[in-house]
Amino acid sequence: MGHISNVSNVGFQEQGSLAREGSFQWRGPKALEPLSHWNCSKDCDDDDRKAVRLTPPSSSEEPTFSLVLLAAAALLCFFLMPHSYAASGIGRQGELPQRITRQDAGDLITDIPSPSLRGCCGEPTEFRWIFLDQEDQAEAGRPFRTRLLARDRLGRQARPSACDALRVSLDLSGRARLSSDTLPSAWRRSELELYIENELAEVVRAQVRIQSPDPEADVLLHTSQIRFAPGPMHGFSLRVELSSDSGGGTVGGSWQTSVPLSVIASIQDRFGNPTTLNPQILGGGKLLLRSNAAKGALEIKPEDGTMFLDRSGEARAVIRGLSPGSVEVWLEQVGGNAPPGHMQELRARTAHSLSFASNFASNSASAHAAAPRVVKASPRAEFEAARTGISDADANWLAKADEVREAFRWAWKGYKTNAWGFDELQPVSRKGRDSFGGVGLTILDSMSTIWLMGLDDEFEEAAAFVRDTLDFARADSDVSVFELTIRGVGGLLGAHTLSGQQVFLDKAKELGERLLPAFDTPSRLPLPRLNIARGRGPSSGEPTILSEAGSCQLEFRSLSARTGDRRFQKAADDAFEAIQSSGLKGLLPVYLTPTMVSPVKAVASKFAFGALADSYYEYLLKQWLQSPSETRFKDSFLQVMDELPSIIRPLPDSAEQRKAQGETKFKLIEVSPSGDPIWKMDHLSCFAPALIALGLDNLPQADLLKSGRNHTWTRLAEGLTASCFEMWSSTPTGLAPEYVMVNPSPPHNFMQ
């Protein structure tokens, strides 16, 4: 829910539920008084008092004088009061208008009397909320103009100083927000401009709230609806879903072969809102569905790929995978008003990567070999199968692997004995602690590790907890959205991938749905904390942490791929695009503007690859691995890697490094906003060597050979690994610290 106040919203409490649409109401003890209004005696200046106050004579004055004085006052009021109001009787006691009314601009009365003398305007008692645009014709991306007019009890412009003392707020549903063009909000001649922006095509509930500085005064509310429609056409989009008569589905993120799928083309505005596709847009041309599938691998109906418009304004075709594997489909516009070069742009915009797996009801041995299994036998069976036929080099590591496995079992036993069901075990006190709402986060986060280690009993204990005990509705506290996403949603999806058990996917979807309200912010960046039991979180004026905003995409996109529910991917993609809208590329500062601020900007802060930034860079590469057709992720990762040497010491291409003999222990340091080095290395940055290795193993050779990336990255991965190992091996306990200070002088060794 968006909230903006022209004074301050610090300490401003919700006054209850929203009023009914088109309604208004006063709240508070003064609502029962026939003359309830904000007291002029406190706020009027001396000139106001002189203009409106009549002083009765003392007892020593003659009655005749009193009568003359009263008669003169009556005549004065008669001549000063506009005739139209005197005739209508407005302003009499008991008939004070105390309300907000909504008007269209065309209905606005232009001859509202204005005071001709200083001090004649009175306290604001009536407010008119003017819609300068039609509420059913608002457009996404374009400000919807409204204006609030304040009038006194005679219908004149209210006194400006009294207006300035009011607290006016605007509560907006959905993703609507107050336009930055009208911030900060300020009264001008008893008028307040409130322009509303929204990038989502939706019906917005807008409630204006007016409150006096007097805590005993009443609160005035008025609610209206504004319908935001999609903006002008920006481009085509493509999606794939099961046909209505299909009985198939997805398995491990792949579509089943032989199952008909609907491919649906639509147009959207620049914010992704779908709008109606019609023949006029195509200019007499037609849309074709194209594919890179080998002959006999994919069936398209109609055979020439022509997509026909339906009544909903969408174009459709049907496809069917005939063999396991991956294919790509895209749109092509032929004829009509397609401009030169449009074909390549349209392919890049609509390319959709699909993976097909065999029907698992089949008994074909080749089908089972090509497709992932739905339900796995057991962790131990998988573990033992993985150890058969390994190379001699891998066999040398089995003893070390067994030591790690036993260390995990020892730690799991301690958690089970002392803190089962709690989010964390406090090792010194041996007591459990709920830091994330009491969802047993240690259990959710450990299930994939348990499976990979082949621990049947431990996995069944964890599965039973998820199946029988886990209840997100009991997590009634504000918890980290970042941690619940990567550890909660990620842990459940990992367990589903490895075991195939539906309960894990069901719980992951439930948790994802409970996290979605965190993304309902003006910036589209997720709130840092959320109460998943109540679906709301505290607004934060603190800067947004880069890694928190950029580390939800893998989980939410995977959730959409498995469930077919596009809400998750849209929320994650919107957050990613919000980060990119800052205009910075490559290495980014660790802080962005608060979630309630739009548009998103980078905050002057340090550059780092460890805490506060790490997983943002990790997710760039992994999002490309998750969806190879979306090359923007790969391109962003490559730009980051090209800039990474700037925060590594010794500099990889420096003279001192070239003279060094043997292995160089590279250090990942930080850089201040002014560009000065911060001589410390986070332990969290030790994910970097593995990330670099993942890139070396998966990125196209054409990208790796450019500018010698292949050679540079290999040296960096080896040198950073050596430094990370030293962080562990050089301490008496064998445990690495959170960070280590680095010597500013070459060869930049760690400082004790």
Helices and strands as residue ranges (DSSP letters): E 2-5, E 24-27, G 29-32, H 40-43, H 46-52, H 63-80, H 83-88, E 99-104, G 105-107, E 126-131, E 138-139, E 144-151, H 160-164, E 167-172, E 177-178, G 180-182, E 191-197, E 203-211, E 219-229, E 235-242, E 250-251, E 254-256, E 260-268, E 274-275, H 279-282, E 286-291, E 298-301, E 306-309, E 315-321, E 325-334, H 342-350, E 352-357, H 365-370, H 379-387, H 392-395, H 398-419, E 424-426, E 431-433, H 441-452, H 456-468, G 472-474, E 479-480, H 481-483, I 484-489, H 490-499, H 502-515, G 516-519, E 529-530, E 544-545, H 546-549, H 553-563, H 567-580, E 591-592, H 614-626, H 631-643, G 644-647, E 648-649, H 655-659, E 667-668, E 670-671, E 677-678, E 680-682, G 683-687, H 688-698, H 701-705, G 706-708, H 709-729, E 739-741
